[in-house]
Amino acid sequence: MRETIQGGKVTVGKTQSQVDAGKVDRATTQCDGGGLLLADNQAVQSGAMAFRDLGDIKPSLTVYDTSPMLLLPQGGRVVIKRVDEKGERHKLQVDKSSYRTKLDLAEIGIGLTPGANYMLSNGGKTMVFTVSEDAKSGGASDLIRRIVPL
């Protein structure tokens, strides 16, 4: 069940939310819920996150190259997801080497969309950034391409 809630006070329930002084629209969607049940040993290695409208959240950084270089707090799983439009998502696994692991999107052929907003997740932390509307791949020096997030 997908719920779109506008305003009011929301109480999230097991099967549906209760909305007081607001509006809720519900739609049934295709989902393999049985595949989401995890054994205890799987649950400690897994996670899920619900993304809502960003509302008042503003990007904390603007990048000026469509393939920036990320200096991550740690290796492991990295997710870069476009948040102003559906569809674009990059899931990566980065070697756990040393503190401030480097991930150069140009080296692995990932180009982000100029003018778009993205959420970057790594090591349990997230940040939102925007790609400048006039950004191009290779259009900035390595110093400017670096993002030290999170």
DSSP file with accessible surface (Angstrom, degrees, kcal/mol):
  #  RESIDUE AA STRUCTURE BP1 BP2  ACC     N-H-->O    O-->H-N    N-H-->O    O-->H-N    TCO  KAPPA ALPHA  PHI   PSI    X-CA   Y-CA   Z-CA
    1    1 A M              0   0  116      0, 0.0     2,-0.5     0, 0.0    27,-0.2   0.000 360.0 360.0 360.0 130.4    0.0    0.0    0.0
    2    2 A R  E     -A   27   0A 130     25,-3.3    25,-2.3     2,-0.0     2,-0.4  -0.943 360.0-163.7-108.2 129.5    1.4    3.4   -0.9
    3    3 A E  E     -A   26   0A  50     -2,-0.5     2,-0.6    23,-0.2    23,-0.2  -0.952  10.4-163.7-116.6 131.9    0.1    6.4    1.0
    4    4 A T  E     -A   25   0A  70     21,-2.6    21,-2.3    -2,-0.4     2,-0.4  -0.973  18.3-168.3-111.8 117.1    0.4   10.0    0.0
    5    5 A I  E     -A   24   0A  58     -2,-0.6     2,-0.5    19,-0.2    19,-0.2  -0.908  11.2-169.6-114.4 133.5   -0.3   12.2    3.0
    6    6 A Q  E     -A   23   0A 115     17,-2.9    17,-2.4    -2,-0.4    -2,-0.0  -0.970  54.5 -40.0-124.2 115.6   -0.9   16.0    3.0
    7    7 A G  S    S+     0   0   56     -2,-0.5    16,-0.2    15,-0.2    15,-0.1   0.083  88.3  80.9  67.5-178.9   -0.9   17.9    6.3
    8    8 A G  S    S-     0   0   47     13,-0.3     2,-0.5    14,-0.2    13,-0.2  -0.141  87.2 -51.0  82.0-173.7   -2.4   16.9    9.6
    9    9 A K  E     -B   20   0B 145     11,-2.8    11,-2.5     2,-0.0     2,-0.5  -0.911  55.1-154.9-104.5 127.9   -1.3   14.6   12.4
   10   10 A V  E     -B   19   0B  59     -2,-0.5     2,-0.5     9,-0.2     9,-0.2  -0.889  14.4-171.3-112.2 131.4   -0.1   11.1   11.2
   11   11 A T  E     -B   18   0B  71      7,-2.7     7,-3.1    -2,-0.5     2,-0.5  -0.985  23.5-139.8-116.5 115.8    0.0    7.9   13.3
   12   12 A V        -     0   0  114     -2,-0.5     5,-0.2     5,-0.2     2,-0.2  -0.660  25.1-170.9 -80.7 123.6    1.8    5.2   11.4
   13   13 A G        -     0   0   40     -2,-0.5     4,-0.1     3,-0.3    -1,-0.0  -0.551  36.3-101.5-107.5 175.7    0.0    1.8   11.8
   14   14 A K  S    S+     0   0  218     -2,-0.2     3,-0.1     1,-0.2    -1,-0.1   0.890 119.0  14.4 -64.3 -42.2    0.9   -1.7   10.8
   15   15 A T  S    S-     0   0  126      1,-0.4     2,-0.3    -3,-0.0    -1,-0.2   0.694 137.1  -4.1-109.0 -25.7   -1.3   -1.8    7.7
   16   16 A Q  S    S-     0   0  101     -5,-0.0    -1,-0.4    10,-0.0    -3,-0.3  -0.981  70.2-104.9-160.7 162.1   -2.1    1.8    7.2
   17   17 A S        -     0   0    8     -2,-0.3     2,-0.5    -5,-0.2    -5,-0.2  -0.620  23.7-134.8 -90.3 151.3   -1.6    5.3    8.7
   18   18 A Q  E     -B   11   0B 111     -7,-3.1    -7,-2.7    -2,-0.2     2,-0.5  -0.919  21.2-164.1-104.1 130.0   -4.3    7.3   10.5
   19   19 A V  E     -B   10   0B  26     -2,-0.5     2,-0.4    -9,-0.2     3,-0.3  -0.968   4.6-167.7-120.8 121.1   -4.4   10.9    9.5
   20   20 A D  E    S-B    9   0B  76    -11,-2.5   -11,-2.8    -2,-0.5     3,-0.1  -0.927  75.7  -1.3-107.2 132.8   -6.2   13.5   11.6
   21   21 A A  S    S+     0   0  106     -2,-0.4   -13,-0.3     1,-0.2     2,-0.2   0.844 120.9  77.4  60.9  35.0   -7.0   17.0   10.1
   22   22 A G  S    S-     0   0   40     -3,-0.3     2,-0.4   -15,-0.1    -1,-0.2  -0.831  80.3 -97.7-151.0-168.4   -5.2   16.1    6.9
   23   23 A K  E     -A    6   0A 108    -17,-2.4   -17,-2.9    -2,-0.2     2,-0.4  -0.973  26.6-172.3-127.7 137.9   -5.7   14.2    3.6
   24   24 A V  E     -A    5   0A  37     -2,-0.4     2,-0.5   -19,-0.2   -19,-0.2  -0.998   4.9-167.5-131.2 131.7   -4.5   10.7    2.7
   25   25 A D  E     -A    4   0A  80    -21,-2.3   -21,-2.6    -2,-0.4     2,-0.4  -0.984  13.1-161.4-114.2 130.5   -4.7    9.0   -0.7
   26   26 A R  E     +A    3   0A  91     -2,-0.5     2,-0.3   -23,-0.2   -23,-0.2  -0.912  11.8 176.1-116.2 141.4   -4.0    5.2   -0.8
   27   27 A A  E     -A    2   0A  36    -25,-2.3   -25,-3.3    -2,-0.4     2,-0.4  -0.999  28.2-125.6-141.4 139.3   -3.0    3.0   -3.7
   28   28 A T        -     0   0  123     -2,-0.3     2,-0.3   -27,-0.2    -2,-0.0  -0.673  32.6-171.7 -83.6 134.3   -2.2   -0.6   -3.9
   29   29 A T        -     0   0   62     -2,-0.4     2,-0.3     2,-0.0    -2,-0.0  -0.866  30.9 -95.2-124.3 161.0    1.2   -1.3   -5.6
   30   30 A Q        +     0   0  196     -2,-0.3     2,-0.3     2,-0.1     0, 0.0  -0.571  55.0 157.6 -73.1 132.7    3.0   -4.5   -6.7
   31   31 A C        -     0   0   92     -2,-0.3     2,-1.3     0, 0.0     3,-0.2  -0.937  44.8-141.7-159.7 135.5    5.4   -5.7   -4.0
   32   32 A D    >   +     0   0  125     -2,-0.3     3,-1.1     1,-0.2     4,-0.3  -0.644  32.1 169.8 -94.6  74.7    7.1   -9.0   -3.1
   33   33 A G  G >   +     0   0   36     -2,-1.3     3,-1.8     1,-0.3     4,-0.3   0.832  69.1  64.6 -58.6 -32.3    6.8   -8.4    0.6
   34   34 A G  G >  S+     0   0   52      1,-0.3     3,-1.2    -3,-0.2    -1,-0.3   0.848  95.6  58.8 -61.8 -30.4    7.9  -12.0    1.4
   35   35 A G  G <  S+     0   0   50     -3,-1.1    -1,-0.3     1,-0.2    -2,-0.2   0.610  97.2  63.4 -73.5  -8.8   11.3  -11.2    0.0
   36   36 A L  G <  S+     0   0  124     -3,-1.8     2,-0.5    -4,-0.3    -1,-0.2   0.527  75.9 102.3 -93.3  -6.4   11.7   -8.4    2.5
   37   37 A L    <   -     0   0  143     -3,-1.2     2,-0.4    -4,-0.3    -3,-0.0  -0.671  58.6-163.7 -81.2 126.1   11.6  -10.7    5.5
   38   38 A L        -     0   0   83     -2,-0.5     2,-0.1     2,-0.0    -2,-0.1  -0.853  18.7-122.9-115.3 145.3   15.1  -11.2    6.8
   39   39 A A    >>  -     0   0   49     -2,-0.4     4,-2.4     1,-0.1     3,-0.8  -0.387  41.2-101.8 -71.5 161.2   16.7  -13.7    9.2
   40   40 A D  H 3> S+     0   0  147      1,-0.3     4,-1.2     2,-0.2    -1,-0.1   0.894 123.5  51.3 -54.9 -42.8   18.5  -12.2   12.2
   41   41 A N  H 34 S+     0   0  116      1,-0.2    -1,-0.3     2,-0.2     4,-0.2   0.793 113.0  46.2 -69.0 -25.0   21.9  -12.6   10.7
   42   42 A Q  H X4 S+     0   0   92     -3,-0.8     3,-1.4     1,-0.1     4,-0.3   0.848 103.6  63.0 -80.3 -35.5   20.8  -10.9    7.5
   43   43 A A  H >< S+     0   0   50     -4,-2.4     3,-1.0     1,-0.3    -2,-0.2   0.837  96.8  56.5 -62.6 -34.2   19.0   -8.0    9.3
   44   44 A V  T 3< S+     0   0  124     -4,-1.2    -1,-0.3     1,-0.2    -2,-0.1   0.695 112.6  43.0 -72.2 -15.0   22.3   -6.7   10.9
   45   45 A Q  T <  S+     0   0  166     -3,-1.4     2,-0.3    -4,-0.2    -1,-0.2   0.326 110.2  67.4-107.9   5.5   23.8   -6.4    7.4
   46   46 A S    <   +     0   0   65     -3,-1.0     2,-0.3    -4,-0.3    -8,-0.0  -0.786  53.0 172.5-125.6 166.1   20.7   -4.9    5.7
   47   47 A G        -     0   0   65     -2,-0.3     2,-0.3     2,-0.0    -3,-0.0  -0.989  14.1-155.7-165.9 162.9   18.8   -1.7    5.8
   48   48 A A        -     0   0  107     -2,-0.3     2,-0.4     2,-0.0    -2,-0.0  -0.973   7.9-162.9-141.9 155.4   16.0    0.3    4.2
   49   49 A M        -     0   0  113     -2,-0.3     2,-0.5     2,-0.0    -2,-0.0  -0.996  12.2-142.6-144.0 136.0   15.2    3.9    4.0
   50   50 A A        -     0   0   68     -2,-0.4     2,-0.5     0, 0.0    -2,-0.0  -0.850  16.9-154.2 -97.3 131.8   12.0    5.8    3.1
   51   51 A F        -     0   0   61     -2,-0.5     2,-0.2     0, 0.0     3,-0.1  -0.921  13.7-176.2-108.6 128.9   12.5    9.0    1.2
   52   52 A R        -     0   0  197     -2,-0.5     0, 0.0     1,-0.2     0, 0.0  -0.620  46.6 -61.1-109.5 174.5    9.9   11.7    1.4
   53   53 A D        -     0   0  148     -2,-0.2    -1,-0.2     1,-0.2     3,-0.2  -0.298  49.8-126.9 -52.9 136.1    9.6   15.1   -0.3
   54   54 A L    >   +     0   0   30     29,-0.2     3,-3.0     1,-0.2    -1,-0.2   0.742  44.5 170.2 -65.4 -21.5   12.7   17.1    0.7
   55   55 A G  T 3  S-     0   0   45      1,-0.3    -1,-0.2     3,-0.0    -2,-0.0  -0.217  71.5   0.0  52.5-116.5   10.5   20.0    1.8
   56   56 A D  T 3  S+     0   0  153     -3,-0.2     2,-0.4     2,-0.1    -1,-0.3   0.479 102.6 115.1 -84.4  -3.6   12.7   22.4    3.7
   57   57 A I    <   -     0   0   97     -3,-3.0    -3,-0.0    -4,-0.1     3,-0.0  -0.552  49.6-165.3 -72.0 123.5   15.9   20.4    3.2
   58   58 A K        -     0   0  150     -2,-0.4    70,-0.2    70,-0.0    -2,-0.1  -0.860  30.6 -95.0-108.5 145.3   18.3   22.4    1.0
   59   59 A P        -     0   0   45      0, 0.0    70,-0.2     0, 0.0     3,-0.1  -0.316  27.9-151.0 -56.3 137.0   21.4   21.0   -0.7
   60   60 A S  S    S+     0   0   88     68,-2.9     2,-0.3     1,-0.1    69,-0.2   0.532  74.7  26.5 -88.8  -4.8   24.4   21.6    1.5
   61   61 A L  E     -c  129   0C  66     67,-0.5    69,-2.5     2,-0.0     2,-0.4  -0.995  61.6-145.9-156.6 147.4   26.8   21.8   -1.4
   62   62 A T  E     -c  130   0C  56     -2,-0.3     2,-0.3    67,-0.2    69,-0.2  -0.980  17.9-156.4-116.4 130.8   27.0   22.6   -5.2
   63   63 A V  E     -c  131   0C   8     67,-2.6    69,-3.1    -2,-0.4    72,-0.2  -0.819   8.7-156.0-105.9 150.8   29.4   20.6   -7.4
   64   64 A Y  S    S+     0   0  124     -2,-0.3    72,-0.7    80,-0.3     2,-0.3   0.123  73.1  63.3-115.1  19.8   30.7   22.0  -10.7
   65   65 A D  S    S-     0   0    1     70,-0.2    72,-0.2    79,-0.1    70,-0.1  -0.994  72.6-137.4-141.4 139.5   31.5   18.8  -12.5
   66   66 A T  S    S+     0   0   13     70,-0.5    46,-3.5    -2,-0.3    71,-0.2   0.647 104.5  44.6 -73.5 -12.9   29.1   16.0  -13.5
   67   67 A S  S    S-     0   0    5     69,-0.3    39,-0.6    44,-0.2    -1,-0.3  -0.626  84.8-177.6-127.1  73.2   31.6   13.4  -12.3
   68   68 A P        -     0   0    1      0, 0.0    37,-2.1     0, 0.0     2,-0.5  -0.180  28.3-118.0 -70.8 166.3   32.9   14.6   -9.0
   69   69 A M  E     -Gh 104 146D   5     76,-2.1    78,-2.8    35,-0.2     2,-0.4  -0.921  29.2-152.1-104.1 121.8   35.5   13.0   -6.8
   70   70 A L  E     -Gh 103 147D   1     33,-3.5    33,-2.8    -2,-0.5     2,-0.8  -0.821  10.6-158.7 -99.5 132.6   34.1   11.9   -3.4
   71   71 A L  E     -G  102   0D  34     76,-3.0    31,-0.2    -2,-0.4    30,-0.1  -0.900  26.3-161.1-107.2  98.2   36.3   11.7   -0.3
   72   72 A L  E     -G  101   0D   0     29,-3.2    29,-1.2    -2,-0.8    28,-0.2  -0.489  27.1-126.9 -86.5 150.9   34.2    9.3    1.8
   73   73 A P  S    S-     0   0   21      0, 0.0    27,-0.6     0, 0.0     2,-0.3   0.783  91.2  -8.2 -66.1 -23.2   34.4    8.9    5.6
   74   74 A Q  S    S-     0   0   98     25,-0.2    25,-0.1    27,-0.1    22,-0.1  -0.982  74.1-102.6-162.0 165.6   34.8    5.1    5.0
   75   75 A G  S    S+     0   0    4     -2,-0.3     2,-0.3    -3,-0.1    21,-0.2   0.003  71.0  76.9 -77.1-166.4   34.6    2.4    2.4
   76   76 A G  E    S+D   94   0C   4     18,-3.4    18,-3.0    46,-0.1     2,-0.2  -0.728  87.4   7.0 102.9-150.7   31.7    0.0    2.0
   77   77 A R  E     -D   93   0C 127     -2,-0.3    46,-0.6    16,-0.2     2,-0.4  -0.495  59.1-175.3 -77.5 134.1   28.3    0.7    0.5
   78   78 A V  E     -DE  92 122C   0     14,-2.9    14,-3.1    -2,-0.2     2,-0.4  -0.996   2.9-170.9-128.8 130.9   27.7    4.1   -1.3
   79   79 A V  E     -DE  91 121C   9     42,-2.1    42,-2.6    -2,-0.4     2,-0.5  -0.990   6.2-174.0-124.2 128.9   24.4    5.2   -2.7
   80   80 A I  E     +DE  90 120C   0     10,-2.6    10,-2.8    -2,-0.4     2,-0.4  -0.980  16.8 177.3-119.7 114.0   23.9    8.2   -4.9
   81   81 A K  E     -DE  89 119C  51     38,-2.6    38,-2.9    -2,-0.5     2,-0.3  -0.969  31.1-125.9-126.0 130.9   20.2    8.8   -5.6
   82   82 A R  E     - E   0 118C  31      6,-2.5    36,-0.3    -2,-0.4     5,-0.2  -0.563  25.8-176.5 -70.5 131.4   18.6   11.6   -7.5
   83   83 A V  S    S+     0   0   34     34,-2.4   -29,-0.2    -2,-0.3    35,-0.2   0.535  72.0  60.2-111.9  -7.5   15.9   13.2   -5.2
   84   84 A D  S    S+     0   0   68     33,-0.9     2,-0.3     1,-0.2    -1,-0.1   0.529 117.6  20.6 -96.5  -5.5   14.3   15.8   -7.4
   85   85 A E  S    S-     0   0  118     32,-0.3     3,-0.3     3,-0.1    -1,-0.2  -0.978  86.0-108.0-155.4 148.9   13.1   13.2  -10.0
   86   86 A K  S    S+     0   0  195     -2,-0.3     2,-0.2     1,-0.2    -3,-0.1  -0.450  84.5  39.3 -79.0 152.9   12.6    9.5   -9.9
   87   87 A G  S    S+     0   0   76     -5,-0.2     2,-0.5     1,-0.2    -1,-0.2  -0.366  73.8 100.9 118.1 -53.1   14.8    6.9  -11.6
   88   88 A E        +     0   0   41     -3,-0.3    -6,-2.5    -2,-0.2     2,-0.3  -0.574  42.2 148.7 -80.6 122.5   18.5    7.8  -11.4
   89   89 A R  E     -D   81   0C 104     -2,-0.5     2,-0.5    -8,-0.2    -8,-0.2  -0.972  27.6-162.7-153.7 135.2   20.3    5.8   -8.7
   90   90 A H  E     -D   80   0C  42    -10,-2.8   -10,-2.6    -2,-0.3     2,-0.5  -0.985   4.3-169.9-124.9 120.9   23.8    4.5   -8.3
   91   91 A K  E     +D   79   0C 131     -2,-0.5     2,-0.3   -12,-0.2   -12,-0.2  -0.959  17.3 173.8-110.0 125.2   24.7    1.7   -5.8
   92   92 A L  E     -D   78   0C  37    -14,-3.1   -14,-2.9    -2,-0.5     2,-0.5  -0.926  28.6-144.6-132.0 153.6   28.4    1.1   -5.4
   93   93 A Q  E     -D   77   0C 140     -2,-0.3     2,-0.4   -16,-0.2   -16,-0.2  -0.984  21.7-164.6-117.6 120.7   30.7   -0.9   -3.2
   94   94 A V  E     -D   76   0C  16    -18,-3.0   -18,-3.4    -2,-0.5     9,-0.1  -0.890  27.4-104.7-110.1 135.9   33.9    0.8   -2.3
   95   95 A D        -     0   0  137     -2,-0.4     2,-1.6   -20,-0.2     3,-0.1  -0.269  29.2-123.7 -55.1 140.0   36.9   -1.0   -0.8
   96   96 A K        +     0   0  162    -21,-0.2    -1,-0.1     1,-0.1     3,-0.1  -0.677  59.7 139.5 -87.0  85.7   37.4   -0.4    2.8
   97   97 A S        -     0   0   89     -2,-1.6     2,-0.2     1,-0.3    -1,-0.1   0.710  57.1 -29.4 -95.1 -96.9   40.9    0.9    2.7
   98   98 A S  S    S-     0   0   80      1,-0.2    -1,-0.3    -3,-0.1     3,-0.2  -0.592  80.4 -61.2-118.6 177.9   41.9    3.9    4.8
   99   99 A Y  S    S+     0   0  171      1,-0.2    -1,-0.2    -2,-0.2   -25,-0.2  -0.291 119.9  24.5 -57.0 140.2   40.2    6.9    6.4
  100  100 A R  S    S-     0   0   76    -27,-0.6     2,-0.2   -28,-0.2    -1,-0.2   0.990  85.6-154.7  61.9  63.6   38.8    9.2    3.7
  101  101 A T  E     -G   72   0D   6    -29,-1.2   -29,-3.2    -3,-0.2     2,-0.4  -0.492  10.8-129.8 -66.8 133.1   38.3    6.7    0.9
  102  102 A K  E     -G   71   0D 108    -31,-0.2     2,-0.4    -2,-0.2   -31,-0.2  -0.712  24.6-178.7 -92.2 133.5   38.4    8.2   -2.6
  103  103 A L  E     -G   70   0D  16    -33,-2.8   -33,-3.5    -2,-0.4     2,-0.8  -0.936   7.9-165.7-130.4 108.1   35.7    7.5   -5.1
  104  104 A D  E  >  -G   69   0D  15     -2,-0.4     4,-1.0   -35,-0.3     3,-0.4  -0.845   6.1-164.1 -97.5 108.2   36.2    9.2   -8.5
  105  105 A L  T  4>S+     0   0    1    -37,-2.1     5,-2.7    -2,-0.8     4,-0.3   0.823  89.0  59.2 -63.1 -28.6   33.0    9.0  -10.5
  106  106 A A  T >45S+     0   0   46    -39,-0.6     3,-1.0   -38,-0.2    -1,-0.2   0.908 101.2  55.0 -65.5 -38.6   34.9    9.9  -13.7
  107  107 A E  T 345S+     0   0  136     -3,-0.4    -1,-0.2     1,-0.3    -2,-0.2   0.792 113.3  40.9 -66.1 -27.8   37.1    6.9  -13.3
  108  108 A I  T 3<5S-     0   0   83     -4,-1.0    -1,-0.3    -3,-0.3    -2,-0.2   0.311 116.7-110.3-106.1  10.0   34.1    4.5  -13.1
  109  109 A G  T < 5 +     0   0   67     -3,-1.0     2,-0.6    -4,-0.3    -3,-0.2   0.768  65.7 144.7  75.4  27.5   32.1    6.3  -15.9
  110  110 A I      < -     0   0   19     -5,-2.7     2,-0.4    -6,-0.1    -1,-0.2  -0.884  23.2-177.0-102.7 124.0   29.3    7.8  -13.8
  111  111 A G        -     0   0   43     -2,-0.6   -44,-0.2   -44,-0.1     2,-0.2  -0.979  13.6-146.8-118.8 129.6   28.0   11.2  -14.9
  112  112 A L        -     0   0    5    -46,-3.5    25,-0.0    -2,-0.4     6,-0.0  -0.524  28.7 -96.2 -91.3 162.9   25.4   13.1  -12.9
  113  113 A T    >   -     0   0   50     -2,-0.2     3,-1.9     1,-0.1    18,-0.3  -0.647  36.9-116.7 -85.8 124.4   22.7   15.3  -14.4
  114  114 A P  T 3  S+     0   0   59      0, 0.0    19,-0.3     0, 0.0    18,-0.2  -0.318 100.0  18.5 -57.6 137.3   23.4   19.1  -14.5
  115  115 A G  T 3  S+     0   0   25     16,-2.0     2,-0.2    17,-0.3    18,-0.2   0.382  99.7 124.7  84.2  -2.7   20.9   21.0  -12.4
  116  116 A A    <   -     0   0    0     -3,-1.9    15,-2.5    16,-0.2     2,-0.4  -0.535  56.2-131.8 -93.0 156.9   19.8   17.9  -10.4
  117  117 A N  E     - F   0 130C  38     13,-0.2   -34,-2.4    -2,-0.2   -33,-0.9  -0.884  26.2-171.6-105.5 138.8   19.7   17.3   -6.6
  118  118 A Y  E     -EF  82 129C   0     11,-3.2    11,-2.7    -2,-0.4     2,-0.5  -0.935  20.0-141.5-130.3 150.9   21.2   14.1   -5.2
  119  119 A M  E     -EF  81 128C  18    -38,-2.9   -38,-2.6    -2,-0.3     2,-0.5  -0.959  17.9-159.3-109.9 128.9   21.3   12.3   -1.9
  120  120 A L  E     -EF  80 127C   0      7,-3.0     7,-1.8    -2,-0.5     2,-0.4  -0.932   8.8-172.3-109.3 127.7   24.6   10.6   -1.0
  121  121 A S  E     +EF  79 126C  21    -42,-2.6   -42,-2.1    -2,-0.5     2,-0.3  -0.982  16.3 147.5-123.9 135.4   24.7    7.9    1.6
  122  122 A N  E >   +EF  78 125C   3      3,-2.3     3,-1.7    -2,-0.4   -44,-0.1  -0.902  66.9   1.3-163.2 133.7   27.7    6.2    3.1
  123  123 A G  T 3  S-     0   0   36    -46,-0.6     3,-0.1    -2,-0.3   -45,-0.1   0.812 128.1 -55.2  60.3  32.1   28.5    4.7    6.5
  124  124 A G  T 3  S+     0   0   89      1,-0.3     2,-0.3     0, 0.0    -1,-0.3   0.544 117.5 105.6  79.9   5.1   25.1    5.5    7.9
  125  125 A K  E <   - F   0 122C 115     -3,-1.7    -3,-2.3     2,-0.0     2,-0.3  -0.867  48.5-166.5-117.3 153.5   25.3    9.2    7.1
  126  126 A T  E     + F   0 121C  68     -2,-0.3     2,-0.3    -5,-0.2    -5,-0.2  -0.950   8.4 179.8-136.1 157.5   23.6   11.2    4.3
  127  127 A M  E     - F   0 120C  21     -7,-1.8    -7,-3.0    -2,-0.3     2,-0.4  -0.978  20.6-134.9-150.1 155.6   23.9   14.5    2.6
  128  128 A V  E     + F   0 119C  11     -2,-0.3   -68,-2.9    -9,-0.2   -67,-0.5  -0.946  29.0 169.7-113.3 133.8   22.1   16.3   -0.2
  129  129 A F  E     -cF  61 118C   1    -11,-2.7   -11,-3.2    -2,-0.4     2,-0.3  -0.929  22.4-136.6-137.5 163.3   24.0   18.2   -2.9
  130  130 A T  E     -cF  62 117C  26    -69,-2.5   -67,-2.6    -2,-0.3     2,-0.5  -0.904  13.3-132.1-119.7 150.9   23.2   19.8   -6.3
  131  131 A V  E     -c   63   0C   0    -15,-2.5   -16,-2.0    -2,-0.3   -67,-0.2  -0.905  38.1-108.2 -99.9 125.5   25.0   19.6   -9.6
  132  132 A S    >   -     0   0   18    -69,-3.1     3,-1.7    -2,-0.5   -17,-0.3  -0.182  21.5-123.5 -52.2 143.3   25.5   23.1  -11.1
  133  133 A E  T 3  S+     0   0  166    -19,-0.3    -1,-0.1     1,-0.3   -69,-0.0   0.787 112.8  45.2 -61.7 -28.4   23.3   23.7  -14.1
  134  134 A D  T 3  S+     0   0  114      2,-0.0    -1,-0.3   -19,-0.0    -2,-0.1   0.241  85.6 132.2-100.8  16.2   26.4   24.5  -16.2
  135  135 A A    <   -     0   0    8     -3,-1.7     2,-0.3   -72,-0.2   -70,-0.2  -0.348  32.0-176.2 -67.9 145.2   28.5   21.6  -15.0
  136  136 A K    >   -     0   0  142    -72,-0.7     3,-1.5    -2,-0.0   -70,-0.5  -0.949  35.6 -93.2-135.9 157.6   30.3   19.4  -17.5
  137  137 A S  T 3  S+     0   0   81     -2,-0.3   -72,-0.1     1,-0.3   -26,-0.0  -0.579 113.2   5.4 -72.5 129.2   32.4   16.3  -17.2
  138  138 A G  T 3  S+     0   0   63     -2,-0.3    -1,-0.3   -71,-0.1   -73,-0.1   0.590  95.5 122.8  74.8  10.3   36.0   17.2  -16.8
  139  139 A G    <   +     0   0   57     -3,-1.5     2,-0.3   -75,-0.1    -2,-0.1   0.436  63.9  52.3 -85.5   1.3   35.1   20.9  -16.7
  140  140 A A  S    S-     0   0   21     -4,-0.2    -2,-0.0    -5,-0.0   -75,-0.0  -0.944  87.7-100.8-136.1 157.8   36.7   21.5  -13.3
  141  141 A S     >  -     0   0   63     -2,-0.3     4,-2.4     1,-0.1     5,-0.2  -0.274  40.5-105.8 -70.5 162.3   40.1   21.0  -11.7
  142  142 A D  H  > S+     0   0   90      1,-0.2     4,-0.9     2,-0.2   -73,-0.2   0.870 121.3  56.6 -58.4 -34.0   40.6   18.0   -9.4
  143  143 A L  H >4 S+     0   0  134      1,-0.2     3,-0.5     2,-0.2    -1,-0.2   0.936 111.2  41.3 -64.9 -42.5   40.6   20.4   -6.4
  144  144 A I  H 34 S+     0   0   98      1,-0.2   -80,-0.3    -3,-0.2    -2,-0.2   0.846 109.5  60.2 -74.5 -30.5   37.2   21.8   -7.4
  145  145 A R  H 3< S+     0   0   16     -4,-2.4   -76,-2.1   -81,-0.1     2,-0.2   0.694  83.8 103.7 -70.5 -17.1   35.9   18.3   -8.2
  146  146 A R  E <<  -h   69   0D 125     -4,-0.9     2,-0.5    -3,-0.5   -76,-0.2  -0.484  50.4-170.0 -75.1 134.0   36.5   17.0   -4.7
  147  147 A I  E     -h   70   0D   3    -78,-2.8   -76,-3.0    -2,-0.2    -2,-0.0  -0.989   8.9-166.1-119.2 125.4   33.6   16.6   -2.3
  148  148 A V        +     0   0   87     -2,-0.5   -76,-0.1   -78,-0.2     2,-0.1  -0.819  30.9 178.8-108.5  86.9   34.3   15.9    1.3
  149  149 A P              0   0    4      0, 0.0   -22,-0.1     0, 0.0    -2,-0.0  -0.338 360.0 360.0 -88.5 172.0   30.9   14.9    2.4
  150  150 A L              0   0   53     -2,-0.1   -23,-0.1   -78,-0.1   -29,-0.0   0.989 360.0 360.0  65.2 360.0   29.2   13.7    5.5
